Amino acid sequence: MGALGQILRQDLVANLNDRFDNTLRRITVSNGSTGGTEFVFNEAETPPNPETDPNFFNESETDQPVVTGFTVFVPTQLTPEENQIRAWLDNVLINGTDYNITYT
């Protein structure tokens, strides 16, 4: 299914095309890469072991993929709209979601 999820990706593509390429609808979105939950430790700390420290691990957290980014493919004819596209994406995405705009 991918990091964005099929429904979210379809909604995102539909909204981008509705707003910026309503007639030809050429904007597409790639799935982002996924990874597991990332734990951060100080250098002096020893990371917990899931077998000996089971209370450190919340299964709902470790089961969820982490979106590390995705790509929005935009026709080169829409290059002048880049600031508006970025502003719209920044407004609707979860703060800190990483994305790239690639012109095709």
N, C-alpha and C positions, 0 to 999 in steps of 0.2 A: 504494500500500500504506500509506503514512503513516509517521510517525516511530516509532511504537511497534512497528510490524510486526504483521501479522495474528495470528500465533500468540501472541506476547507479550500482545497486547491481549485475545485470547480467554481466555488463562489468567488474566490479571489480573481480568477481569470475572467469570469463573467463581469464582475464589477469593473475591473481594469478596462476591458473592452467597451463596456457601456459608457465609461467616462472619457476614454482617450482614443478609441478606434472603433466607434460605433458601427460604421458601415462595413469595413473589411474584416474586423475582428481577428487581427493577426497577433495579438499579444498572447504569449504562452508562459507557463511557469514550470520549472523543473522541480522535482522533489529535492529537499535538502538531505544532507547526510545525517545519519543518526549515530548515537553512541549511548552508552549506559550513563548512569548517574555518576558524576565526578565528585569525589570527596577530596577536601583540601585539608592538609595537616601542616603544622609547624615542623621545621627541620628536626627539632628535638623530640617530637612525638613519634611513636611507632604506630603505623596504621592498624586499626583493629582487624582481627581475623574473624571472618564470618562464622567459622566453626567453633571458636572459643568465646567470642563476644557477640552472640546473636542479637542482643538488644541494640547494637549500633546500627542495624540494618532494618529499614522499614521496607517491607516487600512492595508496598504500593509505589514507593520511590524508585526502587531498583527495577521494577517491571516497566516503567514508563520510558519511552525513548526521549532523548534530548535532541531538539532541532538545533543544528549548528549552522544552518544557512540554506538558502535556496537561491535560484537564479530566475529573474524575470527577463524573458526575451521580448524585445521591443523592436519594431521595424525602424530602420534608420530615419525614415521620414518623420518620425515622432521625436527625434532628438531635441527639438526646441521645447518639448513638453517635459523634459527630464525633471526639472525642479518641481513641477506640479505632481508628477508621478511619485517622486520621492516623498513629497509632503503628504500625499494621500496614503501611501504605504506606511509611513511613520505614524500616521494618525490611527490606522486600523489594526496594525500589528501589535503584538505584545512588546512592551518596551525591551529593547536589547536584542530583538530578533535580527539576525544577520542576513542580509540579502545583497545580491549584486544585480545590476541592470546591464544586460548585454545587448548590443544593437546588432540586428541581423539584416 
